[in-house]
Every structure is written in structure tokens, then in C-alpha cells.
Amino acid sequence: MEDTKPIWLDCDPGHDDAMAILLAGHSKHLNLIGISTCGGNMPLDLITKNALNVINVSGLQNVPVAKGQRLPIFFDPHEEEFSCPEIHGESGLDLHSEETEENDAMATVSFPEHNLELAAEKG
């Protein structure tokens, strides 16, 4: 991709971040080199599944997804994971309920510093 800006998205895919992935992944001005997920609107495993669903249904299977932190950095460590099903639905996206098969884009990274290393390798 000539004249594109490489970007890495760190997100908690609900509706807004799903749109960000779609727009960045299909932009002629951007090169989406990777996605890392963090717990936010829904639990981390569901957020990561949502990211994989978005890339799989949108033809972006070449974009790696790295599972990041369970909770946002600025979060009371004494609280549990939280979710917003009243806003984002039970799935966080309400796309479909089919299981996402793991693919080559899935990474099993669990520490944010590894996400930076992966981004540096891709960029």
C-alpha cells in the first residue's frame, strides 16, 4: 500500500469500535497493521471475539488481533469486570451468535508490552 499511514487500533469492540475497525481496515489512506483488545464495555474474552468477528465478516482476516488487558488502566482494581448489555446488547455487538473459529490472525498475547512489540514488527 503506497502512501498509507500504518495504524494500530487498541479498542473494546462494541458498535463504535467495530465501525472504527471497518473504516480503518478499508481506508485507502490507512494500513491497519493490528488490533489489540482491552476490557471495557464487555468482558475481555467477548471483546476479543467481537474483534475477530468484525475482521472475519469484513474481509480483514490478515489483520492480527492481540488480546490485551482485562480492565482499562484507569479502573478501580477492587472492582470486577463490568459490562453494558443495556447499551451494547448481550454480545457487545449483536452481530450473530455463531462461534468464531480461531484463525491465523488470532494472537494469544496477554500483556500490553507485547502488543507494542507486535505493532513495532508490523510497522
N, C-alpha and C positions, 0 to 999 in steps of 0.2 A: 504494500500500500504506500504509494508515494504521496508526500505532503500530508500525512496524517499525524495526529498527536496521540502518542500512546497514553492510555489511561488505565487505572486500576480502580474498580469500584469496591468500597467497603460498605456493606449495607445489610439491612434486615428485611429482605424482600416481602413486603406487603404490596398493596396496589401501587403505591408511588414508586418504590424501588424496582418493581417489575417493569414499569414504564421506563425508568432510567436505564435498565439493562437493555431493553428493546431499542431505545433511541441511540444509546452509545454503541451497541453491537451492530447496528445497521447504518450508522452515520458514515458518510463518505469523507468526513473530516477527522474522525476519531478511529483509533485502533484499540479496541477493548482487549487488553492483554491478560486480564484476570479479574476474578471476583472473590472477595473474602466476605464471609458472613459473620455477623455478631448477633447475639441475643438482643432482642429489643421488643418489638410488638408481639412476638410469639416466642416460644422456646427455640433454642438454637437448632435442634435436630429438624424441626419443622421448617424453620427459616432456610436451612441449607437445602432441604428437599424442595422448597419453593424455588430457590435459585436454580437448581438442577432442572426442575420442570420448565421454567422460563427458557433456559438455554436449549432444552431439548425440543420444545414445541416451536421455537423460533429459528431453528437452523444455526444455532451458535454453539454446537457441540465441541468446537475446537477451543472454546474459552475455558480455562481451568477454573475450578471452584475450590476454595480452601475454607474449611470450617475454622472459624476463629473463636473468640471469647464467648463464654456462656452468658455473660452480663455486660452491659455497657460500662465503660471505665468510670463514669460518674454515677455510681449507683450505690445505695446503702448495702454494704456487704452482709448485713444481718438479714436482709430480705431475700425471699425466694425468687425464682424466675417469675415473670409476670406475662400476661397475655391480654389482648384486647379483642376477644371474639365478637364483641358487640360492634366493633368498627370493621375489623378485617375478616370476619367470619371464622368458622371453626378451623379452616385450613390455613388461614392467613392470606389466602388468595381466592379461595373458592373456584379454582380452575377446574379441576377434576379430581376424583379420588383414586385414580389408578396409581399403583406403586411406580415410582421412578426407578428404573434399573440403573445400577451403578455403571458408569461408562469411563472412558479414559480421561474425561475432564474432571472427575471427582478426585480430590486430594484428601488425605486423612491427616491434615495438619491441625494441630491443636494449640499452637502458641503464636501470638501475633508477630513476633520477630521473624518467624519462618515465612509469614505472608510477605514481609518486606523482602526477604531473600528471594522468594519466588517472583515477586514483582521485578526485582533487580535483574534476575536472569532473563525475564521476558522482555524487559525494556531496553 
